[in-house]
Amino acid sequence: MEHVIDATGRALGRVASEAASVLLAKNTTSGAKNVVANVTVRVKNASALSISDKKMKQKTYHSHSGYLGSDRALTLSHIIEKKGHGEAIIRAVKGMLPTNTLRDKRLKHLIIED
């Protein structure tokens, strides 16, 4: 089954939460928590997202390798500039999925089109 989300003029969080709920099979009656749903989520027009300038500057993504002094903080504008709007959606959806062994398998069912 395929679910299509049009991101034109919509906020990043609204698109990501809709995609995460479909990937978790919240919209079906036969969904189970321990099984990856047989659904593909396509996000169309990712570059037409409505993101405010304040969010572009203030939203930061942190990463740390474990070594001293390796803490990195990248802004949303830097992520979009380097990797595109699709990476911002992937990171938002990844944060909304539960942290378990099925998260990466569910993210493979997310397809983003600019």
FIZALUM-594241 format. One record per atom (N, C-alpha, C): residue in one letter; x, y, z. Coordinates in steps of 0.2 Angstrom, whole numbers, padded with zeros to 4 digits, always signed. Layout:
// FIZALUM-594241
aXYZ;...
// end
This chain:
// FIZALUM-594241
m+0004-0006+0000;m+0000+0000+0000;m+0004+0006+0000;e+0002+0011-0004;e+0006+0017-0004;e+0002+0023-0002;h+0006+0027+0002;h+0003+0033+0005;h+0007+0039+0003;v+0003+0044+0000;v+0007+0050-0003;v+0005+0056+0001;i+0010+0060+0003;i+0009+0066+0006;i+0012+0072+0002;d+0008+0077+0001;d+0010+0083-0003;d+0013+0088+0003;a+0019+0090+0002;a+0022+0095+0007;a+0022+0102+0005;t+0018+0104+0000;t+0018+0110-0002;t+0014+0115+0003;g+0018+0120+0005;g+0015+0125+0010;g+0014+0122+0017;r+0016+0116+0019;r+0015+0113+0025;r+0021+0114+0029;a+0020+0114+0036;a+0026+0114+0041;a+0030+0107+0041;l+0036+0108+0043;l+0040+0102+0043;l+0038+0097+0048;g+0036+0099+0054;g+0033+0094+0059;g+0027+0091+0057;r+0022+0094+0054;r+0016+0092+0052;r+0017+0086+0047;v+0021+0087+0042;v+0023+0082+0037;v+0026+0076+0040;a+0031+0077+0045;a+0034+0072+0048;a+0030+0068+0052;s+0025+0071+0056;s+0021+0067+0061;s+0016+0063+0057;e+0014+0065+0051;e+0009+0061+0047;e+0013+0055+0044;a+0019+0056+0042;a+0023+0051+0039;a+0025+0046+0044;a+0026+0048+0050;a+0028+0043+0056;a+0022+0039+0058;s+0016+0042+0058;s+0010+0039+0060;s+0008+0033+0055;v+0009+0035+0049;v+0008+0030+0044;v+0013+0024+0044;l+0019+0026+0045;l+0025+0021+0045;l+0024+0016+0051;l+0021+0019+0057;l+0019+0015+0063;l+0013+0011+0062;a+0009+0012+0056;a+0003+0008+0055;a-0003+0011+0060;k-0003+0017+0062;k-0008+0020+0066;k-0014+0020+0063;n-0014+0021+0056;n-0020+0022+0052;n-0024+0016+0050;t-0021+0010+0052;t-0024+0003+0050;t-0027+0000+0056;t-0031-0005+0055;t-0034-0009+0061;t-0029-0015+0062;s-0025-0017+0057;s-0021-0023+0058;s-0014-0022+0060;g-0013-0016+0062;g-0006-0014+0063;g-0003-0017+0070;a+0003-0019+0070;a+0006-0022+0076;a+0012-0018+0078;k+0014-0018+0084;k+0020-0014+0086;k+0026-0018+0084;n+0026-0024+0084;n+0032-0028+0083;n+0033-0030+0076;v+0029-0027+0071;v+0030-0029+0064;v+0030-0022+0060;v+0035-0022+0055;v+0035-0017+0050;v+0029-0017+0046;a+0025-0011+0045;a+0019-0011+0041;a+0021-0012+0034;n+0017-0015+0030;n+0018-0015+0022;n+0016-0009+0019;v+0019-0004+0020;v+0016+0003+0017;v+0022+0007+0015;t+0022+0011+0010;t+0027+0015+0007;t+0024+0022+0008;v+0028+0027+0011;v+0026+0034+0011;v+0030+0038+0007;r+0027+0041+0002;r+0030+0046-0003;r+0029+0053-0001;v+0034+0057+0000;v+0033+0064+0002;v+0035+0068-0005;k+0030+0071-0008;k+0031+0075-0014;k+0032+0082-0012;n+0036+0086-0017;n+0037+0093-0016;n+0040+0095-0010;a+0045+0091-0008;a+0049+0092-0001;a+0052+0099-0001;s+0054+0102-0007;s+0057+0108-0007;s+0052+0114-0006;a+0046+0112-0006;a+0041+0118-0005;a+0038+0118+0002;l+0042+0115+0006;l+0040+0115+0013;l+0040+0123+0016;s+0035+0124+0021;s+0035+0131+0024;s+0039+0131+0030;i+0045+0133+0030;i+0050+0133+0036;i+0051+0141+0037;s+0050+0143+0043;s+0051+0150+0045;s+0059+0151+0045;d+0061+0158+0044;d+0068+0160+0045;d+0071+0159+0052;k+0066+0160+0057;k+0068+0159+0064;k+0070+0151+0065;k+0066+0147+0062;k+0067+0140+0063;k+0073+0138+0060;m+0075+0140+0054;m+0081+0139+0050;m+0087+0140+0054;k+0087+0146+0058;k+0093+0148+0062;k+0093+0145+0068;q+0088+0143+0072;q+0088+0141+0079;q+0088+0134+0080;k+0085+0130+0075;k+0084+0123+0075;k+0091+0120+0074;t+0094+0116+0079;t+0100+0113+0079;t+0100+0105+0080;y+0104+0102+0076;y+0105+0095+0077;y+0112+0093+0080;h+0112+0089+0085;h+0118+0088+0089;h+0120+0081+0087;s+0127+0080+0087;s+0130+0073+0086;s+0136+0073+0090;h+0138+0067+0093;h+0144+0066+0097;h+0146+0059+0096;s+0153+0059+0095;s+0156+0052+0093;s+0158+0049+0100;g+0158+0052+0105;g+0161+0049+0111;g+0168+0051+0113;y+0171+0054+0109;y+0178+0057+0110;y+0177+0064+0113;l+0182+0066+0117;l+0182+0073+0120;l+0182+0078+0114;g+0178+0083+0115;g+0178+0088+0110;g+0175+0087+0103;s+0172+0081+0103;s+0169+0080+0096;s+0162+0082+0096;d+0159+0086+0100;d+0152+0088+0100;d+0151+0093+0094;r+0146+0091+0090;r+0145+0095+0084;r+0137+0097+0084;a+0136+0103+0082;a+0129+0106+0082;a+0129+0109+0075;l+0124+0107+0071;l+0123+0109+0064;l+0116+0112+0064;t+0115+0118+0061;t+0108+0121+0061;t+0104+0118+0055;l+0098+0119+0055;l+0093+0117+0050;l+0095+0120+0043;s+0097+0126+0043;s+0099+0129+0037;s+0105+0126+0034;h+0110+0124+0038;h+0116+0121+0035;h+0114+0114+0033;i+0110+0110+0036;i+0108+0103+0034;i+0104+0104+0027;i+0100+0109+0026;i+0096+0109+0020;i+0101+0112+0014;e+0106+0116+0016;e+0110+0118+0011;e+0115+0113+0008;k+0117+0108+0013;k+0122+0103+0011;k+0118+0097+0008;k+0113+0095+0011;k+0110+0088+0009;k+0103+0089+0006;g+0100+0095+0007;g+0093+0096+0004;g+0087+0095+0009;h+0081+0097+0007;h+0075+0096+0011;h+0074+0089+0013;g+0076+0084+0009;g+0074+0077+0011;g+0077+0075+0017;e+0084+0077+0018;e+0087+0076+0024;e+0084+0078+0031;a+0081+0084+0030;a+0077+0087+0036;a+0071+0083+0037;i+0068+0081+0032;i+0062+0077+0034;i+0064+0070+0037;i+0069+0067+0034;i+0071+0061+0037;i+0073+0061+0044;r+0077+0067+0046;r+0079+0068+0053;r+0073+0069+0057;a+0068+0072+0055;a+0062+0074+0059;a+0058+0067+0060;v+0057+0063+0055;v+0053+0057+0055;v+0057+0052+0060;k+0063+0052+0059;k+0067+0047+0063;k+0067+0049+0070;g+0066+0055+0072;g+0065+0057+0079;g+0058+0055+0082;m+0053+0054+0077;m+0047+0053+0079;m+0045+0045+0080;l+0050+0041+0077;l+0049+0034+0077;l+0052+0031+0084;p+0050+0026+0087;p+0053+0023+0093;p+0060+0021+0091;t+0064+0021+0096;t+0071+0019+0095;t+0072+0012+0097;n+0071+0008+0092;n+0072+0001+0092;n+0075-0002+0086;t+0075-0009+0085;t+0078-0012+0079;t+0074-0011+0073;l+0068-0009+0074;l+0063-0008+0068;l+0064-0001+0065;r+0067+0003+0068;r+0067+0010+0066;r+0070+0011+0059;d+0076+0008+0058;d+0079+0008+0051;d+0075+0005+0046;k+0072-0001+0048;k+0068-0004+0043;k+0062+0000+0041;r+0059+0003+0045;r+0053+0008+0044;r+0055+0014+0040;l+0061+0016+0041;l+0064+0022+0037;l+0065+0021+0030;k+0066+0014+0029;k+0068+0012+0022;k+0061+0013+0017;h+0055+0013+0021;h+0049+0014+0017;h+0047+0021+0016;l+0051+0026+0018;l+0050+0033+0017;l+0054+0035+0011;i+0050+0037+0006;i+0053+0040+0000;i+0052+0047-0001;i+0057+0051-0002;i+0056+0058-0003;i+0058+0061-0010;e+0053+0065-0013;e+0054+0067-0019;e+0054+0075-0019;d+0059+0078-0022;d+0059+0085-0023;d+0055+0088-0028;
// end
